[in-house]
Amino acid sequence: MAGELVVVAGGGGFIGGHLAADLMRQGFRVRSVDRKPMDEWYQVHNDAENLVADLNGIDACRQACQGADQVYQLAADMGGMGFIETHKAECMLSVLINTHMLMAARDAGVQKFFYSSSACVYNGDKQVDEDVVALKEEDAYPALPEDGYGWEKLFSERMCRHFREDYGMYTRVARYHNVYGPFGTWEGGREKAPAAMCRKVIEAKLTGDHSIEIWGDGKQTRSFMYIDDCVNGSQKIMHSDSIEPLNLGSNELVTINGLVDIVEDIAGIKLDRKYNLDAPKGVNGRNSDNTLIENEIGWSPSIRLRDGMEKTYKWIYDEHMKKYNGKVPQREAAPKGAHVGKKATAAS
C-alpha cells in the first residue's frame, strides 16, 4: 500500500534504480541501500532515503530492514558473462548478503520479502544447443547451475524457501533472464551483451573501423527483457500468491548474431564480424518458458527487443558522448580466464 516503507537492496544498481523510481511514483516511501559510494550509483533519487552500507554484514542488513514493510533483495556481486565466468568466488560471496538480509527481515517483522534470482540456476545440460527448448521452472533440478554465480543463486532460493517454511516469512522469488535498458552498465567488463553490442557499434562508427568483435561464434541464443517489463513483473510476483520461483523474462529468442543485426540496423551501419572463440560466451542456448507466470499472475513481456534496443542504444550513445566527447578509449579484448572489470560492488 502507498505510504509503506519499501527497502530496495542494491538500489544503486541498474534494476534497483529503476525499481526505486517506480515505487516512489506509486507513493511508497523508499529506502535505497547500496555499498558503492553514492556518486557511483546508477540513479540517485533525492526523494528516497539513500543509505550507503555494505550488506555483506548483518548489522548493515538490520539497519536496512529497520521499520520496513517490504524488502526487494537485489544486491549482489554480478555482471555479464565476462565477469561471472572469471569472478566465481566473488559471486558466491553474495550468499552473505542474502542470508543476512533474510535474517534481518525476519527479525524486523518485514511483511514481504522478494529475492531476485537468475536463469543461471538452470541445469547446464539443458542449454547445450542453440536450438534450445525454453526453460521451465522445474528444469532447475537436478541441479547443475552456472558454476559460482548460479550455485549461489540456487542456494539463496532454497534459503527463501526454508525461511518461509520454518519461520513463516512471506518470500517470493523471480528468476531474471538477461535484463537490459538505459541507466545500466555499458563498459568496464560487467556489461551484458545488449549494452556491449551497443557500445561496440557506437565505437565502430566513431572510429571508422567498421569491425566488431563477438565473443563466441555468434550462434548462441538468448532472450533479453527490457527493464520496464522487469520492474513491472517483479512487483507482480512480490504481491502474488505464487510461492515457488517464477521465470521473469522475454521469450523472444535471438542469436547473438541477430542481436548485432538489430544494433547495426538502429545505427545504420554494417560491420565486419570477428569471432573470439576463446572469450567467455556462456551456455549455447537459453530462453524463458513463460507458461507458468502467465497462468499464475497474468504477466507477459510487453516490449519488443527491437524497441527496447533502440532506447538503450540512444542512451548509451548519449552517455558515451558525454564521457568521451566523440573519442574512443583504448580497449582490450578479454580472453578466456582473464579477470575483467573493477572490484565487485554489491549492486544489482
VEXBAVEX-167690 format. One record per atom (N, C-alpha, C): x, y, z; residue in three letters. Coordinates in steps of 0.02 Angstrom, whole numbers, plus 32768, in hexadecimal, padded with zeros to 4 digits. Layout:
N
XYZAla
...
This chain:
348
802A7FC48000Met
800080008000Met
802B803E8000Met
801480737FDEAla
803880B27FDDAla
804480CA8024Ala
807F80E6802FGly
809280FD8071Gly
80BC80CC8098Gly
80BC808C8083Glu
80E6805A80A4Glu
812F80688094Glu
815B805180C1Leu
81A3805880B6Leu
81BD801A8092Leu
81D980248057Val
81F37FED802EVal
823F7FF58028Val
82637FC18039Val
82AB7FC08033Val
82BE7FA27FEFVal
82E97FC57FCBVal
83057FAA7F8DVal
834F7F9F7F9AVal
83617F607FA8Ala
83A77F4E7FB4Ala
83CA7F467F70Ala
83FF7F6C7F66Gly
841C7F717F24Gly
83FC7FAB7EFEGly
83E37FDD7F23Gly
83BF80157F04Gly
83EC80427EDAGly
842E803D7EE3Gly
845B80637EBAGly
846D80417E79Gly
845280057E6FGly
845F7FDF7E32Gly
842D7FED7DFBGly
84347FCA7DC4Phe
840B7FD47D89Phe
83C17FC77D96Phe
83B17F897DA9Ile
836B7F787DB4Ile
83507F9D7DF2Ile
83787FA07E26Gly
83637FC17E64Gly
8351800A7E5AGly
8377802D7E31Gly
836880747E25Gly
8326807D7E02Gly
831780537DD1His
82D780577DAEHis
829E80447DDCHis
82A8800F7E04Leu
82737FF97E31Leu
8263802E7E65Leu
8297804D7E82Ala
828C80827EB4Ala
826380BB7E96Ala
827380CE7E59Ala
824F81057E38Ala
820680F47E30Ala
81F880B67E1BAsp
81B280A27E0FAsp
818C809E7E50Asp
81AB80857E85Leu
818980817EC5Leu
817780C67EE0Leu
81A580F67ED8Met
8197813A7EEFMet
815F81597EC6Met
815B814A7E86Arg
812581647E5DArg
80E1814C7E77Arg
80E081117E96Gln
80A280F57EB0Gln
8092810E7EF7Gln
80C081357F14Gly
80B281517F56Gly
80D2812C7F90Gly
80FC80FB7F82Phe
811F80D87FB8Phe
815981037FD1Phe
816980FB8011Arg
81A78115802BArg
81DE80E2801BArg
821680F88002Val
824980CA7FEBVal
828B80D7800FVal
82A980A18025Arg
82ED80A38041Arg
831A807C8011Arg
8344809F7FECSer
8373807F7FBESer
83B580737FE2Ser
83CF80367FDEVal
840C80248001Val
843E80067FD0Val
847B801D7FD2Asp
84AF80037FA6Asp
84F3800F7FC5Asp
85237FE47FB5Arg
85667FE97FD1Arg
8590801E7FAEArg
8582802C7F6FLys
85AA805B7F49Lys
85A380A27F65Lys
85D680CB7F60Pro
85CD81127F6FPro
8595812F7F44Pro
8570815E7F5FMet
853481747F3CMet
854281937EF9Met
857E81AF7EF0Asp
858D81CC7EAEAsp
859981967E79Asp
859981567E8DGlu
859F811F7E5EGlu
855C80FB7E53Glu
852781117E74Trp
84E680F37E6ATrp
84CE81037E23Trp
84AA80D57E05Tyr
849080E07DC2Tyr
845A81167DC1Tyr
843081157DF5Gln
83FE81497DFEGln
83F9815A7E48Gln
83F8819A7E57Val
83EE81B17E9CVal
83AD81D87E9EVal
837E81C27EC7His
833D81E27ECCHis
833B820B7F0CHis
8336824C7F04Asn
833B82797F3EAsn
830182707F6FAsn
82C882577F57Asp
828E824E7F83Asp
8291820C7FA9Asp
82C281E37F9AAla
82CA81A47FBEAla
82FA81AE7FF9Ala
82F8817F8029Glu
832B817C805DGlu
836481528040Glu
839B81728032Asn
83D481508012Asn
8409813F8045Asn
841880FF804BLeu
844480E6807FLeu
847F80C2805FLeu
84BC80D8806DVal
84F880B48058Val
850B8084808FVal
850880438081Ala
8516801080B3Ala
852A7FD08091Ala
85567FAA80B0Asp
856E7F6A8095Asp
85427F3380B0Asp
85157F1A8086Leu
84E47EE8809CLeu
85017EA280A3Leu
85417E9A809BAsn
85607E5A80ADAsn
855C7E4F80F8Asn
85587E86811FGly
85597E818168Gly
85137E838185Gly
85087E5E81BBIle
84C67E5981D9Ile
84AF7E9B81F7Ile
84DC7EC38214Asp
84C87F028232Asp
84AD7F3381FDAsp
84CD7F3481C3Ala
84B57F5F818DAla
84707F488175Ala
84657F078173Cys
84257EEC815DCys
83EE7EFE8190Cys
83FF7EFB81D0Arg
83CE7F0F8203Arg
83BD7F5981FDArg
83EE7F8281EFGln
83E27FC981E5Gln
83B57FD381A8Gln
83C27FAE8173Ala
839B7FB58136Ala
83537FA08140Ala
83467F6D8167Cys
83037F51816FCys
82DA7F7181A7Cys
82F97F9A81CFGln
82D67FB78208Gln
82997FDF81F1Gln
825F7FCC820BGly
82217FEF81FCGly
82047FE281B7Gly
82217FB48192Ala
820A7FA9814DAla
81CD7F7C814AAla
81A27F8A811AAsp
81687F5F810CAsp
81777F2B80D6Asp
819E7F3F80A4Gln
81B07F13806DGln
81FB7F19805FGln
82187EE28047Val
825E7EE28033Val
82657EC37FEEVal
82857EE67FC0Tyr
829A7ECA7F80Tyr
82E57EBE7F85Tyr
82FA7E807F89Gln
83417E6F7F91Gln
83607E627F4DGln
837D7E987F31Leu
839D7E957EEFLeu
83E97E987EF3Leu
84047EA77F2EAla
844C7EB37F35Ala
84747E747F28Ala
84A97E797F00Ala
84D47E3F7EF0Ala
85127E587ECDAla
85467E2E7ECFAsp
85817E387EA6Asp
85757E147E64Asp
856D7E387E2FMet
855C7E187DEFMet
856D7E447DB5Met
85647E297D79Gly
85717E4E7D3CGly
85607E227D01Gly
857A7E327CC7Gly
856F7E087C8DGly
859B7DCA7C90Gly
85977DA27C5AMet
85BB7D627C59Met
86067D6B7C61Met
86217DA27C48Gly
86687DAF7C50Gly
867D7DB77C99Gly
864D7DCC7CC3Phe
865A7DD37D0APhe
864D7D937D30Phe
86127D757D28Ile
86007D3D7D53Ile
86297CFE7D44Ile
86447CF87D07Glu
866D7CBE7CF9Glu
86B47CC57D16Glu
86C77D017D29Thr
870B7D0C7D41Thr
870E7D267D89Thr
86D57D2D7DAAHis
86D27D447DEFHis
86A37D177E17His
86AE7CD77E14Lys
867E7CA87E32Lys
867B7CAD7E7ELys
86B47CB67E9EAla
86B47CBC7EE7Ala
86907CFB7EFDAla
869D7D337EDBGlu
867C7D717EEDGlu
86317D6C7EE3Glu
861B7D4B7EAECys
85D47D417EA3Cys
85B57D177EDBCys
85D87CE47EF1Met
85BC7CB87F25Met
85B97CDB7F68Met
85E37D0C7F74Leu
85E27D307FB3Leu
85A17D577FBDLeu
857B7D607F88Ser
853A7D817F8FSer
850B7D5A7FBCSer
851B7D1B7FC9Val
84F27CF47FF8Val
84F07D15803CVal
85237D3B804ELeu
85237D5F808DLeu
84EC7D95808DLeu
84E67DB88055Ile
84B37DED8050Ile
846E7DCE8058Ile
84607D9A8032Asn
841D7D7D8032Asn
840B7D5E8075Asn
843B7D3B8093Thr
842F7D1C80D4Thr
84227D51810AThr
844D7D84810CHis
84467DB7813FHis
84077DE28134His
83F57DEE80F5Met
83B77E1480E8Met
837A7DEC80FEMet
83797DAB80F2Leu
83427D82810ALeu
833D7D828156Leu
83767D7B8177Met
83767D7C81C0Met
835D7DBF81DBMet
83777DF581BEAla
83647E3781D5Ala
831A7E4581C7Ala
83017E31818DAla
82BA7E3C817CAla
828D7E1381ABAla
82A17DD681B9Arg
827B7DAD81E9Arg
82777DCF822DArg
82B07DE58246Asp
82B37E028289Asp
828F7E45828DAsp
828C7E698253Ala
826B7EAB8252Ala
82207EA68245Ala
82087E6A8238Gly
81C17E61822BGly
81AB7E7B81E7Gly
81D87E7981B6Val
81C77E8F8172Val
818E7E658158Val
815D7E868139Gln
81217E628122Gln
812D7E3A80E3Gln
81547E5480B4Lys
815E7E338074Lys
81A77E39805FLys
81C37E028046Phe
820A7DFF8032Phe
820F7DE27FECPhe
822F7E077FBFPhe
82397DF27F7APhe
82837DE67F6EPhe
82927DAE7F4BTyr
82D87D9F7F3BTyr
82DF7D987EEFTyr
83117DBB7ED4Ser
831F7DB87E8CSer
83527D817E7ESer
83397D497E65Ser
83657D137E50Ser
83757D1B7E06Ser
838B7CE77DE5Ser
83A57CED7DA1Ser
83987CAD7D79Ser
83947CB57D38Ala
83917C7B7D0BAla
83D07C527D0EAla
84057C6C7D2CCys
84437C467D34Cys
843B7C0B7D63Cys
84017C057D85Val
83F67BCB7DB0Val
83E67B8D7D88Val
83D67B947D48Tyr
83BD7B5A7D23Tyr
83F47B287D11Tyr
83DF7AE97D0DAsn
840B7AB27CFDAsn
842E7ABD7CBAAsn
84717ABE7CBCGly
84977ACC7C80Gly
848D7A997C49Gly
847C7A5B7C5AAsp
84727A277C27Asp
84357A367BFBAsp
840A7A637C12Lys
83CF7A757BEBLys
83DC7AB37BC0Lys
841B7AC97BBDGln
842B7B077B9AGln
84677AFF7B6CGln
84707AC27B51Val
84AC7AB47B2AVal
84A27AC27ADFVal
84637AC87AC9Asp
84557AD37A82Asp
843A7B1A7A77Asp
844D7B387A3EGlu
84327B7A7A2DGlu
83E77B777A23Glu
83CF7B407A06Asp
83877B3679FBAsp
83687B1C7A3BAsp
83677B467A6EVal
83577B317AB1Val
830B7B2C7ABBVal
82F77AFC7AE6Val
82B27AF97AFEVal
82AD7B2A7B39Val
827B7B557B37Ala
82757B887B6CAla
82737B687BB1Ala
82947B887BE0Leu
829E7B6B7C23Leu
82607B757C4FLeu
82487B3D7C69Lys
82127B407C9ALys
82307B437CE1Lys
82097B5B7D10Glu
82217B627D55Glu
823B7B1F7D71Glu
821C7AE97D5DGlu
82307AA77D77Glu
82757A927D5DGlu
828F7AB47D2AAsp
82CF7AA17D0CAsp
830B7AB57D36Asp
83007AD47D6FAla
83387AE47D9CAla
83517AA57DC0Ala
83297A707DBFTyr
833D7A327DE1Tyr
833579F87DB2Tyr
836379C67DB5Pro
839D79C17DE2Pro
83CE79FA7DD5Pro
83EE7A107E0AAla
84147A4F7E08Ala
84567A477DE3Ala
84617A737DB3Leu
84A17A7C7D91Leu
84A47AC47D77Leu
84A37AF47DA5Pro
84A07B3B7D90Pro
84E37B557D79Pro
84E37B947D61Glu
85217BB77D50Glu
85507BB57D8CGlu
858E7B9F7D80Asp
85BD7B987DB8Asp
85C97BDC7DD9Asp
85C77BDC7E1AGly
85D27C1B7E40Gly
85917C417E47Gly
85847C6F7E1ATyr
854A7C9B7E1DTyr
85087C747E21Tyr
85007C427DF6Gly
84C27C1C7DF4Gly
84B77BF37E33Gly
84EC7BD67E4ETrp
84E67BB07E8CTrp
84D07BDD7EC6Trp
84EE7C197EC9Glu
84DB7C477EFEGlu
84927C5B7EF9Glu
847B7C687EBDLys
84357C7A7EB3Lys
84067C417EC7Lys
84177C047EB3Leu
83ED7BCB7EC3Leu
83EB7BBF7F0FLeu
84257BC57F2FPhe
84277BBD7F78Phe
83FC7BF27F9APhe
83FF7C307F82Ser
83D87C657FA2Ser
838D7C5C7F96Ser
837B7C3F7F5DGlu
83357C2D7F53Glu
831E7BFD7F8AGlu
83487BCB7F99Arg
83367B9B7FCDArg
83327BBC8011Arg
835D7BED801DMet
83597C12805CMet
83157C348063Met
82FE7C53802DCys
82BC7C73802FCys
82857C40803ECys
828A7C06801EArg
82597BD2802AArg
82587BBD8073Arg
82927BB28090His
82937B9780D4His
82847BCC8108His
82937C0C80FAPhe
827D7C418127Phe
82307C468125Phe
82137C3A80EBArg
81CA7C3980E7Arg
81AD7BFE810DArg
81CB7BC48103Glu
81B17B878123Glu
81BC7B87816FGlu
81F77B9B8185Asp
82097B9581CBAsp
81F37BD081F6Asp
81F37C0D81D8Tyr
81E57C4981FFTyr
81A57C6C81EATyr
81837C5181B7Gly
81457C6F81A1Gly
814E7CB0817BGly
818A7CBD8161Met
81967CF9813BMet
81737CF780F7Met
815E7D3180E0Tyr
81417D39809ETyr
817B7D46806ETyr
818C7D158045Thr
81C47D1D8016Thr
81AC7D0D7FCFThr
81C57D347F9FArg
81B77D297F59Arg
81F87D2C7F32Arg
81FE7D047EFDVal
823C7CFE7ED7Val
822D7D047E8DVal
82557D2E7E6BAla
82527D337E22Ala
82957D1F7E05Ala
82937CFA7DCFArg
82D07CE87DAAArg
82D77D167D6EArg
83027D487D74Tyr
830B7D797D3ETyr
83307D5A7D03Tyr
83197D6C7CC7His
83397D587C89His
83547D977C66His
83947DA67C6CAsn
83B67DD87C44Asn
83907E1A7C3EAsn
83947E427C72Val
83717E827C74Val
839F7EB87C55Val
83827EE47C2DTyr
83AA7F197C0CTyr
83817F597C09Tyr
83A27F907BF9Gly
83807FD07BF0Gly
83AD80097C04Gly
839380477C02Pro
83B980827C16Pro
83CB80817C61Pro
83FC80A97C73Phe
841480B07CB7Phe
843480707CD0Phe
8455804B7CA3Gly
8478800E7CB6Gly
84C280137CA5Gly
84E67FDE7CB5Thr
852D7FDA7CA6Thr
85367FD07C5BThr
85637FF87C3CTrp
856E7FF17BF4Trp
85B97FEB7BE3Trp
85E47FEE7C15Glu
862C7FE37C09Glu
864B7FCD7C4BGlu
868A7FB67C48Gly
86AF7FA57C85Gly
86B37F5B7C95Gly
868F7F307C70Gly
86957EE97C7CGly
86587EC87C9BGly
862C7EF07CBAArg
85F07ED47CD8Arg
85B37ED87CABArg
85B97EFB7C73Glu
857F7F057C48Glu
85697EC37C28Glu
85277EBE7C1CLys
850C7E837BFBLys
85097E8F7BB0Lys
84F67E5A7B8CAla
84FB7E5A7B43Ala
84D77E957B21Ala
84997EA67B33Pro
84797EDE7B0FPro
84A07F1F7B14Pro
84B77F307B51Ala
84DD7F6E7B5AAla
85217F697B38Ala
85417F2F7B3CAla
85837F277B1DAla
857E7F307AD2Ala
854A7F147AB3Met
85427F1B7A6BMet
85347F637A57Met
850C7F867A7FCys
85007FCD7A70Cys
85417FF47A73Cys
85687FE97AA7Arg
85A7800E7AAEArg
85D67FFE7A75Arg
85DC7FBF7A63Lys
860B7FAC7A2ELys
85F67FCA79EBLys
85B67FCB79DDVal
859F7FE7799DVal
85A98033799DVal
859B805379D5Ile
85A6809B79DAIle
85F080AC79CDIle
861D808579ECGlu
8664809379E5Glu
867D8083799FGlu
865F8052797FAla
867280447939Ala
865F807E790DAla
8625809C7919Lys
861180D778F2Lys
863F811278FFLys
8650811C793ELeu
867981577950Leu
86C081527935Leu
86DC81157934Thr
8721810D791EThr
8727810378D3Thr
86F180EE78B3Gly
86F580DD786CGly
871080987860Gly
872180737896Asp
8736802D7890Asp
86F880027892Asp
86DF7FF07857His
869F7FCF7852His
86A57F84785DHis
86BD7F727899Ser
86C17F2D78ADSer
86A97F2778F5Ser
86957EEB7909Ile
867C7EE0794CIle
86937E9C7964Ile
86AA7E9979A2Glu
86BC7E5879C0Glu
867F7E3B79E4Glu
86717DFC79D6Ile
863A7DD879F5Ile
86577D9E7A1CIle
86427D987A5BTrp
865A7D617A85Trp
86357D217A73Trp
865A7CED7A62Gly
863C7CAF7A4AGly
86317CB379FFGly
86087C8479E6Asp
85FD7C81799EAsp
85BF7CA87987Asp
859E7CC979B7Gly
85637CF179A6Gly
85247CC9799DGly
85287C8779A1Lys
84ED7C5E7998Lys
84C87C5179DALys
84E67C667A12Gln
84C57C5C7A52Gln
84817C7F7A52Gln
84507C607A71Thr
840D7C7D7A72Thr
83FB7C957AB9Thr
83D87CCD7ABDArg
83C47CEA7AFCArg
83807D0E7AF4Arg
83627D1E7B2CSer
832B7D4E7B2DSer
833E7D877B5BSer
83277DC37B4BPhe
833A7DFF7B71Phe
82FB7E257B84Phe
82F67E367BC5Met
82BB7E577BE0Met
82CA7EA17BEEMet
82A07ECD7BD4Tyr
82A87F147BDFTyr
82987F267C27Tyr
82BA7F577C42Ile
82B77F677C89Ile
82707F777CA0Ile
82477F987C77Asp
82037FA97C8DAsp
81DA7F6A7C9AAsp
81E37F377C70Asp
81C07EF77C7BAsp
81D97ED67CBBAsp
821A7EDB7CC8Cys
82367EBE7D04Cys
82197EDE7D43Cys
82167F207D44Val
81FD7F447D7FVal
81B37F337D8BVal
818C7F327D55Asn
81467F217D5BAsn
813D7ED97D73Asn
81617EAA7D55Gly
815A7E647D67Gly
81717E557DADGly
81A67E767DC3Ser
81BF7E6B7E07Ser
818A7E7C7E3BSer
81687EB47E30Gln
81357EC97E60Gln
80F87E9B7E5DGln
80E77E837E22Lys
80AF7E547E1DLys
80BF7E137E42Lys
80FD7DFC7E3CIle
81117DBF7E60Ile
81117DCC7EABIle
812B7E057EC1Met
812D7E167F08Met
80E77E107F28Met
80B47E277F05His
80717E2B7F22His
80447DF27F0AHis
80617DBD7EF0Ser
803A7D857ED7Ser
80357D4E7F0CSer
800E7D1B7EFCAsp
80087CE17F28Asp
80397CAA7F15Asp
80677CB77EE6Ser
80957C847ECDSer
80D17C7E7EFBSer
80D67C487F20Ile
810C7C407F51Ile
814A7C207F32Ile
81447C017EF8Glu
817D7BE27ED7Glu
819E7C147EA8Glu
81E07C0C7E9APro
82017C3A7E6BPro
81DF7C3B7E27Pro
81DD7C767E09Leu
81BF7C7F7DC7Leu
81F17C9D7D97Leu
81F17C857D58Asn
82177CA67D23Asn
81FD7CED7D1AAsn
822B7D1C7D11Leu
82197D607CFFLeu
82477D747CC6Leu
822E7D6E7C8AGly
82587D7C7C50Gly
822F7D7F7C10Gly
824F7D977BDCSer
82317D957B9ASer
82387D4F7B7CSer
82097D3C7B52Asn
820F7CFD7B2EAsn
821C7D097AE4Asn
82347D467AD4Glu
82467D587A8FGlu
828F7D437A83Glu
82977D087A68Leu
82DA7CEA7A61Leu
83007D0C7A27Leu
83417D187A33Val
836B7D377A00Val
83B27D1B7A07Val
83D57D1579CFThr
841C7D0379D3Thr
84447D4279E2Thr
84827D3979F8Ile
84AD7D737A03Ile
84B97D9679C0Ile
84C17D6F798BAsn
84C67D8E7948Asn
84877DB77939Asn
844E7D9D794BGly
840F7DC1793FGly
840C7E017968Gly
84277DFF79A5Leu
842A7E3B79CFLeu
84567E7079ADLeu
848E7E5B7991Val
84B97E8A796DVal
84947EA67931Val
846F7E7C790DAsp
84477E9578D4Asp
84197ECE78EAAsp
83F97EC67923Ile
83CA7EF9793BIle
83EE7F3B7949Ile
84287F36796CVal
844D7F73797DVal
84687F94793FVal
84817F6D790FGlu
84997F8978D0Glu
84617FAF78ACGlu
84267F9278ADAsp
83ED7FB2788CAsp
83DB7FF478AEAsp
83DD7FF578F0Ile
83CF80327915Ile
840380677904Ile
844280527900Ala
8479808278F4Ala
8481809378AAAla
8462806D787EGly
8469807A7837Gly
84AF8069781DGly
84C8802F7830Ile
850C801C781DIle
85107FD07818Ile
853E7FB877EELys
854D7F7077EBLys
85977F6777FCLys
85A57F357825Leu
85E97F2B783FLeu
86047EE7782CLeu
86457EE37827Asp
86687EA3781DAsp
866F7E817861Asp
86577E447866Arg
86557E2278A7Arg
86927DF678B1Arg
86B17DFF78EBLys
86EB7DD778FELys
86D87DB0793CLys
86DE7D6E7939Tyr
86C67D43796FTyr
87007D2E799CTyr
86FB7D3E79DCAsn
872D7D2A7A0EAsn
87147CEB7A2FAsn
872D7CB27A18Leu
87157C727A31Leu
87327C607A75Leu
87637C867A8DAsp
87817C7A7ACEAsp
87617CA37B06Asp
87377CD37AF4Ala
87187CFF7B26Ala
86DE7CDC7B48Ala
86CC7CF37B84Pro
86917CD67BA6Pro
86527CE07B7DPro
86297CAC7B77Lys
85ED7CB27B4ELys
85AF7C957B71Lys
85B87C727BAAGly
857F7C557BCDGly
85647C187BAAGly
85277C057BBBVal
85087BCA7B9DVal
84F77BD77B55Val
84EC7BA27B2FAsn
84DD7BAA7AE7Asn
84977BC47ADBAsn
84677BB17B06Gly
84237BC77AFAGly
83FC7BCF7B3BGly
83D57C057B41Arg
83AB7C0F7B7CArg
83707C3B7B69Arg
83347C247B7DAsn
82F77C4A7B70Asn
82C77C3E7BAAAsn
829A7C6D7BB4Ser
826C7C697BECSer
82297C4C7BD7Ser
82137C177BF9Asp
81CF7BFE7BEFAsp
81A27C257C20Asp
81747C4D7C06Asn
814B7C797C2FAsn
81067C5D7C3DAsn
80FC7C1D7C31Thr
80BA7BFF7C3AThr
80A27C077C82Thr
80CE7BF87CB2Leu
80B97BF87CF8Leu
80A97C3F7D10Leu
80D37C707D00Ile
80C67CB47D18Ile
80887CD17CF7Ile
807C7CC07CB8Glu
803F7CD77C97Glu
80017CB97CB8Glu
80047C797CCAAsn
7FCB7C577CEAAsn
7FC17C6E7D32Asn
7FF97C797D55Glu
7FF57C887D9DGlu
7FE27CD07DAAGlu
80017CFF7D86Ile
7FF57D467D96Ile
7FE37D717D5AIle
7FDE7D527D20Gly
7FC97D777CE4Gly
7FFC7DA77CC9Gly
803D7D9B7CD7Trp
80717DC87CBDTrp
808F7DAC7C7DTrp
809D7DD87C4ESer
80C47DC77C13Ser
80E97E067BFDSer
81237DFF7BDDPro
81497E3A7BC9Pro
81237E627B94Pro
812B7EA47B97Ser
81057ED07B6ASer
81317EF67B39Ser
81737EF37B40Ile
81A07F1D7B19Ile
81CB7EF17AEBIle
81C47EFB7AAAArg
81EC7ED57A7AArg
82367EE67A81Arg
82607EB57A71Leu
82A87EBF7A76Leu
82BE7EFA7A4BLeu
82A67F007A0EArg
82BA7F3779E2Arg
82AA7F7B7A01Arg
82707F817A20Asp
825C7FC07A3EAsp
82867FD07A7CAsp
82927F9E7AA5Gly
82BB7FA97AE1Gly
83037FB97AD0Gly
831D7F987A9CMet
83627FA47A88Met
836B7FEA7A6BMet
833880047A4AGlu
833D80487A2FGlu
8344807B7A68Glu
831D80727A9DLys
8322809F7AD7Lys
836680977AFALys
837C80597AFFThr
83BC804B7B20Thr
83F780687AF9Thr
83F6805F7AB7Tyr
842B80797A8CTyr
842F80C57A92Tyr
83F680E77A91Lys
83F681307A95Lys
841481477AD7Lys
840181267B0ETrp
841A813A7B4FTrp
8466812F7B53Trp
847E80F57B3BIle
84C680E67B3FIle
84EC81167B12Ile
84D181267AD7Tyr
84F281567AABTyr
84FA819A7ACFTyr
84C581B17AEEAsp
84C881F17B12Asp
84FB81EF7B4BAsp
84FC81B87B70Glu
852B81B17BA7Glu
857381AF7B8DGlu
857E818B7B57His
85C181877B39His
85D981CC7B24His
85AD81F27B04Met
85C082347AEEMet
85CF82627B29Met
85A7825D7B5ELys
85B382867B9ALys
85F782767BBALys
860782357BBALys
864482207BDCLys
8682822A7BB2Lys
867E821B7B71Tyr
86BA821A7B47Tyr
86BA824F7B10Tyr
868382737B09Asn
867F82AA7AD9Asn
869182947A92Asn
8677825B7A7FGly
868282437A3BGly
86C2821C7A30Gly
86EB82157A63Lys
872881EE7A5ELys
871C81A87A78Lys
8749817B7A69Val
874281357A7EVal
877F81207AA6Val
8776810B7AE4Pro
87AF80F57B0CPro
87CB80B37AF2Pro
880A80A67B02Gln
882980667AF0Gln
8808802E7B19Gln
87F17FFB7AF8Arg
87D27FC37B1BArg
87F57F837B05Arg
87F77F547B35Glu
88167F137B26Glu
87E17EDD7B27Glu
87E87EAD7AFAAla
87BC7E737AFBAla
87CC7E497B38Ala
879B7E257B50Ala
87A47DFC7B8DAla
87A77DB27B7BAla
87E27D947B7APro
87E77D4C7B6CPro
87CB7D247BA5Pro
87BE7CE67B98Lys
87A27CB97BCBLys
87D07CB77C08Lys
87B07CBE7C43Gly
87D77CB97C81Gly
87F17CFB7C9AGly
87EE7D2F7C71Ala
88077D707C87Ala
87D57D917CB6Ala
87EE7DB57CE8His
87C27DDA7D15His
87AE7E1B7CF4His
876D7E277CF4Val
87537E627CD1Val
872F7E8E7D04Val
87367ECE7CFBGly
870F7EFD7D24Gly
87307F0F7D64Gly
87107F3F7D88Lys
872A7F587DC6Lys
87187F297DFFLys
87317F397E3BLys
871F7F147E76Lys
86D47F127E7ELys
86B97ED77E8FAla
86717ECF7E91Ala
86527EFA7EC8Ala
86187F137EBBThr
85F17F387EECThr
85AC7F1B7EF2Thr
858F7F217F2DAla
854D7F037F38Ala
85177F2D7F1AAla
85067F1F7EDDAla
84D07F427EBBAla
84B47F147E85Ala
84747F1A7E79Ser
84557EEE7E47Ser
845F7F0B7E01Ser
